[in-house]
Amino acid sequence: MNERLAILVGGGPAPGINGVIASATIEAINSGLSVLGLYDGYRHIARGDTSHVKELSIDDVSRLHGTGGSVLRTSRTNPGKDEATLANCIRSLLQLGVRYLVAIGGDDTTYGASLIAAQTRGRLGVATVPKTIDNDLPLPDNAPTFGFETARAFGTTIVENLMEDARTAYRWYLAITMGRKSGALALGICKAAGATLAVLPEEFPENPIDLDRVVNTVVGAIVKRKSFGHEHGVAVIAEGIAERLNAQQLAALDNVAHDAYGHVRLADVPIGMVLRDAVRERLTELGLDITVVTKDIGYELRCAKPVPFDVEYTRTLGYGAVRYLLQGGSGALIALSGGRVNPVTLEELLDPATGRIRVRLVDVTTESYEVARKYMIRLEPGDLTEPRLSRLSVQTSLSPDQFAERFRSVVDAQPAAAL
């Protein structure tokens, strides 16, 4: 009987998943293996259920590389939730006759795969393929995670349409993008579309983030753009802002969910509505009548048809995962460096402080970030000096001194690269 390779997908969808499944399947079969697709990630095997599987053939996958979604579906089941769950996963894989496992996923899926690899040395070869539109895995050479370029491309088109709608209907949009920890997608979309500004959690060194500073960042941009004769624009805001907002400030807002003990449910914070309402209130305080609308951008990006970059990228990653396993490797994430497959051990990816996979954040000291900032409309230190200060304050009900006092915190804590 041929040795068997299993493939599963964990976490949220990302464009290019099917490309990995297809190329890994084809290379495995051509190398003499049989291939088993596990439906719904770790969900079923975590319960010891081995019935949700499909034997894959080359005919099953030969034209999948250009399609969106995941033919094996996906789930967020954590195989390392506890010892019993991890044991179920390992037992199920061994019962299915699996010798090699390719796990396609983000940081949580990668972490789960690292636990399986550590527990099964010599019995199971495990490789993970990095997938997330958040672009927040620490890959060599700062390479993007697959799916990011497609998400950015489609997100850019959406924001470009919002920019035209904003100009036509004379309004401001707050476009909230996915990015649980990193603002990479928000920044990438903003930079590519030429949106008015992006707001990222990495721009705020304090923890928690003061909601007033976020609001004043957006309002300051609105006022500055108005001083140029334009009362419309688009602010692209990373949803990761919500996880770091001041909970006490959020608790005072009417539209934020609370648990049975009265604590704010940060995971359920509707960050778009929170910021929209706060920005509207601040504009009213300044005597400005400007329409502000929120738009969430995220789910429509995850299963988009991959752009050629991600099609090519994922075919190489799937192939590389199989070659790595057949060469005796295990416990690594498959990455590319200089066009070559570059396995990164899962131990290298772990954060010693947390024991979890490290998160790659936007580096606000780089020229890449600096260029993005130079083309945004945001308040800068020079805006709080004359003659620019008076030109800005006259747009509002504030005196120049009052305007400077209100917005000084926005310019005083800017990243060094933006100054």
PyMOL commands that set and color helices and strands:
alter all, ss='L'
color gray80, all
select helices_A, chain A and resi 17-30+45-47+58-61+83-95+107-119+140-142+148-169+184-193+201-203+211-227+239-244+247-251+266-268+271-285+299-302+308-326+346-349+367-374+381-384+388-393+400-412+416-418
alter helices_A, ss='H'
color red, helices_A
select strands_A, chain A and resi 4-9+34-38+53-56+98-105+125-130+172-177+197-199+233-238+292-297+332-337+340-345
alter strands_A, ss='S'
color yellow, strands_A
deselect
rebuild
show_as cartoon
